[in-house]
Amino acid sequence: MKYLEPEISPLLLELLEQGAAKSRRRLPGYMQPSVRHHFSPTNVETAEAFADACAVNPTESPIFLEALAILPAGLFSALVLACGARMRFEEIEKFLDWPARSAKLALHMALTEIQRRGVI
């Protein structure tokens, strides 16, 4: 399985910039319908807060940097691609060569972990 390296790299910044461009075309606080449909309201709020942290300046965001430090690479990849780059689950799985429905599980675990640790 592939994943994004848990570091601030040019690829990561490019993906986040693409996500920020997508979110500028939508309402503030917008999260993919697939995230809203599959997750609890608390997880959706956490996802939106992380997406907002990625959209401004991720390299200076305490939320982004703390998630980078505490999450394993696979969970961090799912979180950044879903919330930061605003990719759908199918796009994440294709991008990372993951099996079907694995992105949803990884994102759920990532959101739960950053909530549990008090990042957001």
Backbone as CSV, one residue per row, in Angstrom:
resi,resn,N_x,N_y,N_z,CA_x,CA_y,CA_z,C_x,C_y,C_z
1,MET,0.836,-1.184,0.000,0.000,0.000,0.000,0.878,1.243,0.000
2,LYS,0.443,2.217,-0.758,1.157,3.484,-0.777,0.532,4.427,0.237
3,TYR,1.275,5.446,0.592,0.768,6.502,1.451,1.647,7.719,1.254
4,LEU,1.172,8.845,1.711,1.970,10.068,1.676,2.947,10.031,2.841
5,GLU,4.150,10.442,2.601,5.108,10.530,3.700,4.618,11.583,4.682
6,PRO,4.679,11.291,5.977,4.211,12.276,6.964,5.226,13.400,7.145
7,GLU,5.339,14.208,6.126,6.239,15.367,6.148,5.674,16.403,5.194
8,ILE,6.106,17.606,5.334,5.654,18.667,4.444,6.535,18.632,3.206
9,SER,5.965,18.090,2.135,6.703,17.912,0.886,6.050,18.745,-0.216
10,PRO,6.747,18.926,-1.348,6.132,19.667,-2.454,4.841,19.013,-2.951
11,LEU,4.795,17.671,-2.993,3.575,16.986,-3.412,2.427,17.287,-2.454
12,LEU,2.694,17.233,-1.169,1.666,17.512,-0.169,1.157,18.942,-0.311
13,LEU,2.038,19.895,-0.455,1.622,21.294,-0.602,0.821,21.509,-1.881
14,GLU,1.195,20.808,-2.956,0.447,20.913,-4.210,-0.968,20.357,-4.054
15,LEU,-1.092,19.199,-3.390,-2.414,18.611,-3.155,-3.284,19.531,-2.299
16,LEU,-2.688,20.139,-1.275,-3.443,21.044,-0.406,-3.863,22.305,-1.146
17,GLU,-3.021,22.792,-2.042,-3.374,23.971,-2.837,-4.548,23.647,-3.760
18,GLN,-4.545,22.453,-4.349,-5.670,22.039,-5.190,-6.949,21.962,-4.361
19,GLY,-6.837,21.438,-3.143,-7.994,21.361,-2.253,-8.498,22.730,-1.853
20,ALA,-7.567,23.655,-1.599,-7.964,25.018,-1.242,-8.689,25.689,-2.405
21,ALA,-8.220,25.430,-3.626,-8.889,25.989,-4.799,-10.302,25.427,-4.923
22,LYS,-10.470,24.127,-4.646,-11.810,23.524,-4.690,-12.711,24.151,-3.634
23,SER,-12.177,24.344,-2.424,-13.019,24.858,-1.339,-13.379,26.323,-1.544
24,ARG,-12.561,27.083,-2.255,-12.895,28.482,-2.529,-14.126,28.588,-3.429
25,ARG,-14.386,27.527,-4.205,-15.542,27.540,-5.094,-16.807,27.068,-4.390
26,ARG,-16.699,26.695,-3.123,-17.849,26.186,-2.374,-18.094,27.057,-1.150
27,LEU,-19.166,26.757,-0.459,-19.493,27.491,0.756,-18.481,27.185,1.850
28,PRO,-18.220,28.110,2.754,-17.341,27.820,3.888,-17.903,26.661,4.709
29,GLY,-17.016,25.835,5.216,-17.434,24.708,6.038,-17.974,23.546,5.239
30,TYR,-17.881,23.606,3.895,-18.409,22.534,3.067,-17.529,21.295,3.186
31,MET,-18.152,20.145,3.351,-17.427,18.879,3.378,-18.089,17.961,2.363
32,GLN,-17.301,17.093,1.741,-17.815,16.171,0.723,-19.085,15.481,1.214
33,PRO,-20.073,15.288,0.348,-21.288,14.584,0.766,-20.997,13.190,1.321
34,SER,-19.982,12.518,0.794,-19.664,11.179,1.292,-19.210,11.233,2.751
35,VAL,-18.513,12.285,3.141,-18.088,12.425,4.534,-19.299,12.727,5.407
36,ARG,-20.152,13.629,4.967,-21.346,13.979,5.744,-22.270,12.774,5.918
37,HIS,-22.353,11.937,4.894,-23.266,10.793,4.920,-22.774,9.672,5.835
38,HIS,-21.482,9.430,5.866,-20.932,8.260,6.547,-20.444,8.502,7.971
39,PHE,-20.333,9.739,8.396,-19.726,10.018,9.688,-20.674,10.764,10.618
40,SER,-20.363,10.689,11.901,-21.163,11.384,12.904,-20.962,12.893,12.772
41,PRO,-21.895,13.675,13.312,-21.732,15.136,13.261,-20.420,15.610,13.900
42,THR,-19.978,14.932,14.950,-18.713,15.312,15.593,-17.544,15.096,14.644
43,ASN,-17.540,13.958,13.944,-16.466,13.697,12.981,-16.512,14.683,11.819
44,VAL,-17.718,15.060,11.394,-17.842,16.030,10.306,-17.290,17.381,10.749
45,GLU,-17.593,17.800,11.972,-17.050,19.060,12.492,-15.526,19.013,12.557
46,THR,-14.984,17.885,12.996,-13.531,17.730,13.049,-12.930,17.801,11.649
47,ALA,-13.563,17.133,10.695,-13.087,17.158,9.308,-13.114,18.580,8.751
48,GLU,-14.171,19.318,9.038,-14.271,20.699,8.561,-13.207,21.584,9.201
49,ALA,-12.950,21.393,10.480,-11.918,22.188,11.160,-10.543,21.882,10.577
50,PHE,-10.271,20.611,10.297,-8.986,20.255,9.695,-8.881,20.824,8.279
51,ALA,-9.977,20.766,7.526,-9.980,21.320,6.171,-9.707,22.820,6.200
52,ASP,-10.300,23.521,7.153,-10.052,24.960,7.284,-8.590,25.233,7.635
53,ALA,-8.003,24.389,8.488,-6.597,24.552,8.864,-5.688,24.331,7.659
54,CYS,-6.057,23.412,6.788,-5.259,23.136,5.589,-5.385,24.244,4.556
55,ALA,-6.558,24.867,4.496,-6.820,25.861,3.457,-6.056,27.154,3.671
56,VAL,-5.793,27.524,4.908,-5.150,28.807,5.179,-3.662,28.728,4.890
57,ASN,-2.914,28.109,5.759,-1.485,27.893,5.555,-1.079,26.692,6.401
58,PRO,-1.066,25.504,5.800,-0.832,24.298,6.593,0.515,24.268,7.304
59,THR,1.520,24.887,6.736,2.845,24.827,7.357,2.925,25.629,8.647
60,GLU,1.943,26.506,8.875,1.919,27.303,10.108,0.721,26.980,10.999
61,SER,-0.088,26.020,10.595,-1.283,25.673,11.353,-0.946,24.677,12.459
62,PRO,-1.217,25.025,13.721,-0.935,24.088,14.805,-1.744,22.795,14.686
63,ILE,-2.967,22.889,14.170,-3.797,21.694,13.990,-3.137,20.751,12.989
64,PHE,-2.730,21.292,11.852,-2.099,20.485,10.812,-0.796,19.868,11.318
65,LEU,0.040,20.677,11.944,1.345,20.194,12.403,1.209,19.140,13.505
66,GLU,0.232,19.295,14.384,0.037,18.301,15.435,-0.489,16.990,14.852
67,ALA,-1.404,17.069,13.894,-1.893,15.853,13.227,-0.748,15.156,12.503
68,LEU,0.110,15.935,11.880,1.288,15.388,11.202,2.177,14.635,12.178
69,ALA,2.309,15.156,13.383,3.203,14.547,14.381,2.614,13.286,15.016
70,ILE,1.299,13.214,15.192,0.744,12.104,15.970,0.171,10.965,15.140
71,LEU,-0.218,11.234,13.892,-0.873,10.182,13.113,0.138,9.339,12.332
72,PRO,-0.110,8.033,12.244,0.713,7.201,11.354,0.500,7.640,9.899
73,ALA,1.413,7.256,9.041,1.412,7.730,7.656,0.110,7.433,6.917
74,GLY,-0.443,6.250,7.066,-1.672,5.902,6.354,-2.857,6.740,6.784
75,LEU,-3.001,6.942,8.089,-4.114,7.752,8.589,-3.938,9.212,8.198
76,PHE,-2.705,9.704,8.278,-2.431,11.077,7.878,-2.746,11.266,6.395
77,SER,-2.392,10.286,5.570,-2.676,10.357,4.131,-4.168,10.485,3.878
78,ALA,-4.960,9.634,4.532,-6.410,9.675,4.342,-6.979,11.018,4.790
79,LEU,-6.514,11.515,5.924,-7.003,12.782,6.461,-6.677,13.948,5.529
80,VAL,-5.446,14.008,5.061,-5.025,15.119,4.198,-5.724,15.063,2.848
81,LEU,-5.828,13.868,2.274,-6.451,13.771,0.955,-7.952,14.026,1.004
82,ALA,-8.620,13.564,2.055,-10.070,13.776,2.149,-10.413,15.202,2.567
83,CYS,-9.741,15.706,3.584,-10.096,17.026,4.130,-9.295,18.156,3.513
84,GLY,-8.017,17.938,3.289,-7.170,18.998,2.743,-7.267,19.113,1.236
85,ALA,-7.116,17.977,0.533,-7.161,17.988,-0.938,-8.583,17.818,-1.463
86,ARG,-9.546,17.559,-0.559,-10.962,17.438,-0.902,-11.221,16.342,-1.944
87,MET,-10.513,15.215,-1.814,-10.738,14.078,-2.705,-11.874,13.212,-2.157
88,ARG,-12.590,12.565,-3.074,-13.612,11.603,-2.681,-12.920,10.296,-2.295
89,PHE,-13.640,9.429,-1.588,-13.046,8.179,-1.127,-12.475,7.357,-2.283
90,GLU,-13.214,7.268,-3.380,-12.751,6.491,-4.522,-11.461,7.079,-5.112
91,GLU,-11.360,8.386,-5.136,-10.161,9.048,-5.650,-8.952,8.767,-4.752
92,ILE,-9.183,8.780,-3.442,-8.097,8.495,-2.500,-7.594,7.072,-2.701
93,GLU,-8.518,6.136,-2.791,-8.138,4.726,-2.954,-7.383,4.504,-4.257
94,LYS,-7.796,5.169,-5.302,-7.090,5.046,-6.582,-5.708,5.710,-6.500
95,PHE,-5.647,6.893,-5.911,-4.393,7.635,-5.799,-3.346,6.855,-5.004
96,LEU,-3.796,6.192,-3.937,-2.874,5.462,-3.054,-2.819,3.956,-3.325
97,ASP,-3.560,3.488,-4.332,-3.642,2.045,-4.631,-4.132,1.252,-3.432
98,TRP,-5.141,1.766,-2.761,-5.720,1.086,-1.601,-6.929,0.280,-2.056
99,PRO,-7.302,-0.753,-1.298,-8.520,-1.502,-1.633,-9.778,-0.649,-1.425
100,ALA,-10.860,-1.094,-2.041,-12.137,-0.382,-1.922,-12.560,-0.276,-0.462
101,ARG,-13.164,0.837,-0.133,-13.703,1.153,1.196,-12.651,1.317,2.293
102,SER,-11.390,1.285,1.947,-10.356,1.448,2.976,-10.142,2.916,3.344
103,ALA,-10.371,3.825,2.419,-10.178,5.249,2.711,-11.177,5.721,3.765
104,LYS,-12.409,5.234,3.675,-13.430,5.617,4.653,-13.023,5.157,6.053
105,LEU,-12.536,3.932,6.154,-12.103,3.404,7.449,-10.901,4.181,7.990
106,ALA,-9.920,4.440,7.129,-8.728,5.177,7.566,-9.093,6.593,7.994
107,LEU,-9.990,7.252,7.263,-10.398,8.611,7.633,-11.128,8.597,8.972
108,HIS,-11.991,7.630,9.165,-12.712,7.530,10.443,-11.720,7.371,11.591
109,MET,-10.733,6.508,11.429,-9.731,6.304,12.488,-8.915,7.565,12.721
110,ALA,-8.558,8.280,11.652,-7.776,9.509,11.792,-8.576,10.583,12.531
111,LEU,-9.832,10.765,12.159,-10.669,11.775,12.815,-10.880,11.434,14.289
112,THR,-11.115,10.160,14.561,-11.298,9.726,15.950,-10.039,9.970,16.772
113,GLU,-8.881,9.690,16.193,-7.623,9.855,16.915,-7.316,11.329,17.208
114,ILE,-7.537,12.208,16.241,-7.230,13.620,16.526,-8.245,14.217,17.498
115,GLN,-9.470,13.683,17.508,-10.444,14.104,18.537,-10.007,13.606,19.905
116,ARG,-9.616,12.330,19.975,-9.237,11.714,21.241,-8.034,12.420,21.874
117,ARG,-7.113,12.857,21.026,-5.909,13.521,21.514,-6.103,15.010,21.740
118,GLY,-7.275,15.527,21.419,-7.563,16.933,21.673,-6.931,17.899,20.698
119,VAL,-6.605,17.424,19.500,-6.013,18.315,18.488,-7.052,19.347,18.061
120,ILE,-8.286,18.899,17.916,-9.384,19.786,17.497,-10.474,19.700,18.542
